[in-house]
C-alpha cells in the first residue's frame, strides 16, 4: 500500500513511524512545505521518500497531518484524486472541515481526530507509540463509501487505537471541553505567573501540580491559534462554563464558606470514576 503523509511534524512523523512498525507492505511518501522538516523526516526514517504533492496524489491513502486551516486549503487541491484514494485528516476540529469538503470527495474523505499528542512539535518530536492505545474519533462516516471507511478503520486498528464514532458538530463541542479549554487554561496559568513581579522566584517553588497544568503551554501557538479560531463558538462556551465554576469557588472562599467549598471539591473528585 502506498501511503502519503502531508505534514511531517509530531503527528505526521509519528504516524509514519507507527505505520512502519504496525503494517506490512507499506511504502511511505512524505511532503511538507518546510524543507527542513523534509530533511529531518527523511534522516529520521519517518518516511521512505520525500516527494512532491503531485506524487502524493497518486497514493492509495493520503494522511493530512497539518493544521486545520491548511487542511481546508489542501482538500481543495485534492479534488482531482482518484475515487479509490482514501484521504484521512487528523485535524483537531471537524465540523468546518466536513462542511467544506468538496462534494466529489465526500465518499473518500475520512474526518478523523486522534486524541493523541504532546506539547512538543516538529519531526524530532515524533515517536512510534504516540497513537498506541489512544482514542481516535471518526466523524460523519455515514457519508463515506464503506471501502474507504473500512480502509481507515484497518489502519487505525493496526496502530492499536480505540475507535469512537461521532458526528462532527458533537465532536467539536466535546473537544472544546477536553482538549481546547485545557490548552487555553494552561496558557492563562503560564501568563498569570509570568506577569508577576518576580516570576522566577515563584517558579522556584513549582512542583508536580504546576508542572502538570502548565506543560501544554509549550504547545505550538500557531497551531492552537488555528484550532481556537476554528472552534471559536464551542471554546467560548466552555470558557464561560469554567468561569462560572471558578467564580463560584471564589465566592465561597471570600465568604469563608469552607463546608460548601469542600462539597464543591468533593463533587469534582468523582470525575475520575468515569474516566
C-alpha beads as a LAMMPS data file, in Angstrom:
LAMMPS data file: protein, C-alpha beads

275 atoms
274 bonds

1 atom types
1 bond types

-500.0 500.0 xlo xhi
-500.0 500.0 ylo yhi
-500.0 500.0 zlo zhi

Masses

1 110.0

Atoms # bond

1 1 1 0.000 0.000 0.000
2 1 1 1.323 3.408 -0.943
3 1 1 0.646 5.942 1.813
4 1 1 1.370 9.651 1.502
5 1 1 1.785 11.785 4.608
6 1 1 1.292 15.530 4.266
7 1 1 2.862 17.272 7.249
8 1 1 5.951 15.729 8.832
9 1 1 5.821 17.101 12.361
10 1 1 4.847 15.305 15.563
11 1 1 1.553 13.886 14.263
12 1 1 2.614 13.004 10.723
13 1 1 6.055 11.790 11.710
14 1 1 4.698 9.596 14.498
15 1 1 2.069 8.239 12.100
16 1 1 4.841 7.208 9.727
17 1 1 6.866 5.503 12.451
18 1 1 3.769 3.739 13.768
19 1 1 2.782 2.502 10.308
20 1 1 6.256 1.109 9.707
21 1 1 6.028 -0.938 12.894
22 1 1 2.393 -1.979 12.546
23 1 1 1.727 -2.719 8.877
24 1 1 3.487 -4.844 6.291
25 1 1 3.978 -3.965 2.648
26 1 1 3.583 -0.215 3.082
27 1 1 5.660 2.441 1.373
28 1 1 5.564 5.886 2.950
29 1 1 5.902 9.050 0.899
30 1 1 6.196 12.378 2.666
31 1 1 5.510 16.001 1.809
32 1 1 5.936 19.172 3.836
33 1 1 6.214 22.822 2.794
34 1 1 9.022 23.194 5.340
35 1 1 12.200 21.944 3.645
36 1 1 13.977 21.479 6.972
37 1 1 11.133 19.255 8.142
38 1 1 11.520 17.204 4.971
39 1 1 15.250 16.744 5.530
40 1 1 14.814 15.815 9.184
41 1 1 11.896 13.467 8.484
42 1 1 13.902 11.583 5.883
43 1 1 17.033 11.401 8.046
44 1 1 14.934 10.089 10.951
45 1 1 13.260 7.500 8.658
46 1 1 9.805 8.859 9.408
47 1 1 9.014 8.270 5.720
48 1 1 10.747 6.318 2.948
49 1 1 10.882 9.142 0.428
50 1 1 10.217 12.884 0.154
51 1 1 8.091 13.691 -2.886
52 1 1 6.026 16.462 -4.472
53 1 1 2.328 16.975 -3.870
54 1 1 1.598 15.604 -7.341
55 1 1 3.184 12.298 -6.271
56 1 1 1.212 12.301 -3.017
57 1 1 -1.984 12.446 -5.085
58 1 1 -1.141 9.077 -6.633
59 1 1 -1.083 7.275 -3.274
60 1 1 -3.640 4.722 -2.110
61 1 1 -4.028 6.631 1.158
62 1 1 -3.290 10.279 1.929
63 1 1 -2.856 11.375 5.546
64 1 1 -3.319 15.090 6.255
65 1 1 -1.306 15.758 9.417
66 1 1 -1.309 19.535 9.097
67 1 1 -3.007 22.473 10.899
68 1 1 -6.753 22.762 10.430
69 1 1 -6.536 25.886 8.258
70 1 1 -4.065 24.110 5.984
71 1 1 -6.393 21.121 5.755
72 1 1 -9.168 23.356 4.407
73 1 1 -6.822 24.646 1.730
74 1 1 -5.337 21.267 0.863
75 1 1 -8.615 19.406 0.356
76 1 1 -9.409 21.791 -2.485
77 1 1 -6.121 20.780 -4.103
78 1 1 -7.116 17.115 -3.826
79 1 1 -10.377 17.318 -5.764
80 1 1 -8.802 15.562 -8.741
81 1 1 -7.521 12.475 -6.864
82 1 1 -8.860 9.054 -7.772
83 1 1 -12.074 7.979 -6.071
84 1 1 -10.101 4.919 -4.998
85 1 1 -7.776 7.074 -2.888
86 1 1 -8.636 7.306 0.801
87 1 1 -7.979 10.717 2.364
88 1 1 -7.736 10.878 6.155
89 1 1 -7.346 14.156 8.013
90 1 1 -6.066 14.281 11.592
91 1 1 -7.328 17.761 12.469
92 1 1 -8.403 18.753 15.978
93 1 1 -11.668 20.309 14.773
94 1 1 -14.059 18.578 12.430
95 1 1 -17.320 20.379 11.613
96 1 1 -15.979 23.088 9.290
97 1 1 -13.664 20.620 7.577
98 1 1 -16.566 18.259 6.903
99 1 1 -18.808 21.080 5.701
100 1 1 -16.158 22.444 3.324
101 1 1 -15.045 19.114 1.893
102 1 1 -15.855 19.204 -1.845
103 1 1 -18.797 17.026 -2.853
104 1 1 -16.534 14.977 -5.100
105 1 1 -14.508 13.900 -2.047
106 1 1 -17.343 13.188 0.397
107 1 1 -17.212 9.429 -0.141
108 1 1 -13.446 9.019 0.273
109 1 1 -12.636 11.764 2.809
110 1 1 -12.425 10.380 6.354
111 1 1 -12.661 13.025 9.080
112 1 1 -10.607 11.669 11.973
113 1 1 -9.255 13.096 15.211
114 1 1 -6.685 11.010 17.085
115 1 1 -6.814 12.048 20.728
116 1 1 -3.050 11.977 20.974
117 1 1 -0.238 14.465 21.090
118 1 1 2.378 16.102 23.267
119 1 1 3.494 19.641 23.963
120 1 1 6.402 19.120 21.555
121 1 1 6.294 19.640 17.800
122 1 1 8.356 19.111 14.670
123 1 1 9.888 15.931 13.183
124 1 1 12.269 15.389 16.101
125 1 1 9.270 15.127 18.464
126 1 1 7.876 12.096 16.599
127 1 1 7.836 8.692 18.285
128 1 1 6.328 5.351 17.318
129 1 1 3.974 4.829 20.289
130 1 1 2.157 8.177 20.127
131 1 1 -1.062 6.574 18.888
132 1 1 -0.964 3.208 20.640
133 1 1 -3.920 2.731 22.992
134 1 1 -5.317 6.196 22.268
135 1 1 -8.821 7.060 21.067
136 1 1 -9.463 8.157 17.505
137 1 1 -12.797 9.783 16.680
138 1 1 -14.227 9.147 13.204
139 1 1 -16.850 11.727 12.257
140 1 1 -19.819 11.569 9.894
141 1 1 -18.818 8.198 8.455
142 1 1 -22.358 7.737 7.105
143 1 1 -21.220 9.985 4.251
144 1 1 -18.275 7.724 3.400
145 1 1 -18.071 4.839 0.982
146 1 1 -17.723 1.607 3.029
147 1 1 -14.493 0.787 1.172
148 1 1 -12.787 3.943 2.418
149 1 1 -14.319 3.764 5.873
150 1 1 -13.118 0.187 6.324
151 1 1 -9.667 1.014 4.980
152 1 1 -9.328 3.822 7.535
153 1 1 -10.574 1.525 10.299
154 1 1 -7.997 -1.109 9.373
155 1 1 -5.198 1.466 9.570
156 1 1 -6.237 2.773 12.980
157 1 1 -6.738 -0.758 14.273
158 1 1 -3.233 -1.626 13.083
159 1 1 -1.986 1.303 15.182
160 1 1 -3.826 -0.239 18.176
161 1 1 -6.177 2.715 18.545
162 1 1 -9.665 2.679 20.060
163 1 1 -12.241 3.882 17.542
164 1 1 -15.173 6.102 18.546
165 1 1 -17.850 7.333 16.116
166 1 1 -19.429 10.763 16.437
167 1 1 -20.964 13.479 14.316
168 1 1 -18.687 16.424 13.635
169 1 1 -20.794 19.027 15.459
170 1 1 -20.915 16.927 18.620
171 1 1 -17.190 16.231 18.337
172 1 1 -16.245 19.908 18.267
173 1 1 -18.305 20.679 21.373
174 1 1 -16.773 17.785 23.304
175 1 1 -13.257 18.605 22.074
176 1 1 -13.667 22.170 23.322
177 1 1 -14.018 20.866 26.884
178 1 1 -11.475 18.057 26.986
179 1 1 -8.773 19.458 24.699
180 1 1 -9.149 23.087 23.663
181 1 1 -10.215 24.554 27.030
182 1 1 -7.317 22.855 28.896
183 1 1 -4.872 24.437 26.456
184 1 1 -6.426 27.872 26.970
185 1 1 -6.210 27.402 30.741
186 1 1 -2.599 26.267 30.553
187 1 1 -1.615 29.337 28.536
188 1 1 -3.535 31.526 31.012
189 1 1 -1.838 29.907 34.005
190 1 1 1.600 30.397 32.471
191 1 1 0.913 34.046 31.645
192 1 1 -0.552 34.757 35.089
193 1 1 2.769 33.704 36.653
194 1 1 4.972 35.385 34.061
195 1 1 3.222 38.714 34.655
196 1 1 4.053 38.763 38.367
197 1 1 6.918 40.921 39.620
198 1 1 9.236 38.003 40.350
199 1 1 8.164 35.054 38.204
200 1 1 11.489 33.249 38.692
201 1 1 11.019 33.289 42.466
202 1 1 7.513 31.890 42.067
203 1 1 8.677 29.171 39.666
204 1 1 11.376 28.128 42.113
205 1 1 8.516 26.646 44.142
206 1 1 6.979 24.851 41.154
207 1 1 6.222 21.224 41.880
208 1 1 4.247 18.479 40.165
209 1 1 0.866 20.201 40.155
210 1 1 2.063 23.382 38.463
211 1 1 4.275 21.492 36.015
212 1 1 1.420 19.181 35.020
213 1 1 -1.022 22.045 34.472
214 1 1 1.404 24.310 32.624
215 1 1 3.115 21.637 30.496
216 1 1 0.881 22.035 27.455
217 1 1 1.533 25.789 27.413
218 1 1 4.663 24.781 25.497
219 1 1 2.444 23.680 22.579
220 1 1 2.705 25.452 19.220
221 1 1 0.933 28.856 19.417
222 1 1 0.471 28.868 15.628
223 1 1 -1.320 25.535 15.633
224 1 1 -3.507 26.366 18.619
225 1 1 -4.453 29.774 17.284
226 1 1 -5.887 27.985 14.238
227 1 1 -7.723 25.470 16.421
228 1 1 -9.208 28.194 18.630
229 1 1 -10.306 30.091 15.511
230 1 1 -11.960 27.022 14.005
231 1 1 -13.801 26.108 17.200
232 1 1 -14.474 29.633 18.465
233 1 1 -18.130 29.245 19.472
234 1 1 -17.653 25.998 21.392
235 1 1 -14.443 27.202 23.025
236 1 1 -16.103 30.410 24.253
237 1 1 -18.989 28.351 25.649
238 1 1 -16.560 26.083 27.522
239 1 1 -14.616 29.083 28.873
240 1 1 -17.862 30.605 30.172
241 1 1 -18.706 27.320 31.915
242 1 1 -15.290 27.272 33.532
243 1 1 -15.562 30.917 34.586
244 1 1 -18.842 30.149 36.378
245 1 1 -17.216 27.353 38.346
246 1 1 -14.159 29.444 39.220
247 1 1 -16.343 32.400 40.236
248 1 1 -18.394 30.098 42.466
249 1 1 -15.252 28.833 44.190
250 1 1 -14.005 32.400 44.580
251 1 1 -17.254 33.481 46.249
252 1 1 -17.125 30.552 48.684
253 1 1 -13.564 31.447 49.681
254 1 1 -14.447 35.149 50.042
255 1 1 -17.353 34.249 52.321
256 1 1 -15.356 31.693 54.345
257 1 1 -17.894 29.036 53.379
258 1 1 -15.462 26.147 53.541
259 1 1 -18.121 23.477 54.046
260 1 1 -19.616 24.256 50.632
261 1 1 -16.126 24.644 49.181
262 1 1 -15.316 21.131 50.391
263 1 1 -18.546 19.833 48.842
264 1 1 -17.651 21.552 45.563
265 1 1 -14.218 19.951 45.520
266 1 1 -15.651 16.575 46.541
267 1 1 -18.003 16.707 43.572
268 1 1 -15.046 17.299 41.288
269 1 1 -13.236 14.201 42.562
270 1 1 -15.976 11.980 41.121
271 1 1 -14.854 12.841 37.576
272 1 1 -12.182 10.167 37.598
273 1 1 -14.758 7.487 38.373
274 1 1 -15.956 7.804 34.765
275 1 1 -12.582 8.341 33.091

Bonds

1 1 1 2
2 1 2 3
3 1 3 4
4 1 4 5
5 1 5 6
6 1 6 7
7 1 7 8
8 1 8 9
9 1 9 10
10 1 10 11
11 1 11 12
12 1 12 13
13 1 13 14
14 1 14 15
15 1 15 16
16 1 16 17
17 1 17 18
18 1 18 19
19 1 19 20
20 1 20 21
21 1 21 22
22 1 22 23
23 1 23 24
24 1 24 25
25 1 25 26
26 1 26 27
27 1 27 28
28 1 28 29
29 1 29 30
30 1 30 31
31 1 31 32
32 1 32 33
33 1 33 34
34 1 34 35
35 1 35 36
36 1 36 37
37 1 37 38
38 1 38 39
39 1 39 40
40 1 40 41
41 1 41 42
42 1 42 43
43 1 43 44
44 1 44 45
45 1 45 46
46 1 46 47
47 1 47 48
48 1 48 49
49 1 49 50
50 1 50 51
51 1 51 52
52 1 52 53
53 1 53 54
54 1 54 55
55 1 55 56
56 1 56 57
57 1 57 58
58 1 58 59
59 1 59 60
60 1 60 61
61 1 61 62
62 1 62 63
63 1 63 64
64 1 64 65
65 1 65 66
66 1 66 67
67 1 67 68
68 1 68 69
69 1 69 70
70 1 70 71
71 1 71 72
72 1 72 73
73 1 73 74
74 1 74 75
75 1 75 76
76 1 76 77
77 1 77 78
78 1 78 79
79 1 79 80
80 1 80 81
81 1 81 82
82 1 82 83
83 1 83 84
84 1 84 85
85 1 85 86
86 1 86 87
87 1 87 88
88 1 88 89
89 1 89 90
90 1 90 91
91 1 91 92
92 1 92 93
93 1 93 94
94 1 94 95
95 1 95 96
96 1 96 97
97 1 97 98
98 1 98 99
99 1 99 100
100 1 100 101
101 1 101 102
102 1 102 103
103 1 103 104
104 1 104 105
105 1 105 106
106 1 106 107
107 1 107 108
108 1 108 109
109 1 109 110
110 1 110 111
111 1 111 112
112 1 112 113
113 1 113 114
114 1 114 115
115 1 115 116
116 1 116 117
117 1 117 118
118 1 118 119
119 1 119 120
120 1 120 121
121 1 121 122
122 1 122 123
123 1 123 124
124 1 124 125
125 1 125 126
126 1 126 127
127 1 127 128
128 1 128 129
129 1 129 130
130 1 130 131
131 1 131 132
132 1 132 133
133 1 133 134
134 1 134 135
135 1 135 136
136 1 136 137
137 1 137 138
138 1 138 139
139 1 139 140
140 1 140 141
141 1 141 142
142 1 142 143
143 1 143 144
144 1 144 145
145 1 145 146
146 1 146 147
147 1 147 148
148 1 148 149
149 1 149 150
150 1 150 151
151 1 151 152
152 1 152 153
153 1 153 154
154 1 154 155
155 1 155 156
156 1 156 157
157 1 157 158
158 1 158 159
159 1 159 160
160 1 160 161
161 1 161 162
162 1 162 163
163 1 163 164
164 1 164 165
165 1 165 166
166 1 166 167
167 1 167 168
168 1 168 169
169 1 169 170
170 1 170 171
171 1 171 172
172 1 172 173
173 1 173 174
174 1 174 175
175 1 175 176
176 1 176 177
177 1 177 178
178 1 178 179
179 1 179 180
180 1 180 181
181 1 181 182
182 1 182 183
183 1 183 184
184 1 184 185
185 1 185 186
186 1 186 187
187 1 187 188
188 1 188 189
189 1 189 190
190 1 190 191
191 1 191 192
192 1 192 193
193 1 193 194
194 1 194 195
195 1 195 196
196 1 196 197
197 1 197 198
198 1 198 199
199 1 199 200
200 1 200 201
201 1 201 202
202 1 202 203
203 1 203 204
204 1 204 205
205 1 205 206
206 1 206 207
207 1 207 208
208 1 208 209
209 1 209 210
210 1 210 211
211 1 211 212
212 1 212 213
213 1 213 214
214 1 214 215
215 1 215 216
216 1 216 217
217 1 217 218
218 1 218 219
219 1 219 220
220 1 220 221
221 1 221 222
222 1 222 223
223 1 223 224
224 1 224 225
225 1 225 226
226 1 226 227
227 1 227 228
228 1 228 229
229 1 229 230
230 1 230 231
231 1 231 232
232 1 232 233
233 1 233 234
234 1 234 235
235 1 235 236
236 1 236 237
237 1 237 238
238 1 238 239
239 1 239 240
240 1 240 241
241 1 241 242
242 1 242 243
243 1 243 244
244 1 244 245
245 1 245 246
246 1 246 247
247 1 247 248
248 1 248 249
249 1 249 250
250 1 250 251
251 1 251 252
252 1 252 253
253 1 253 254
254 1 254 255
255 1 255 256
256 1 256 257
257 1 257 258
258 1 258 259
259 1 259 260
260 1 260 261
261 1 261 262
262 1 262 263
263 1 263 264
264 1 264 265
265 1 265 266
266 1 266 267
267 1 267 268
268 1 268 269
269 1 269 270
270 1 270 271
271 1 271 272
272 1 272 273
273 1 273 274
274 1 274 275
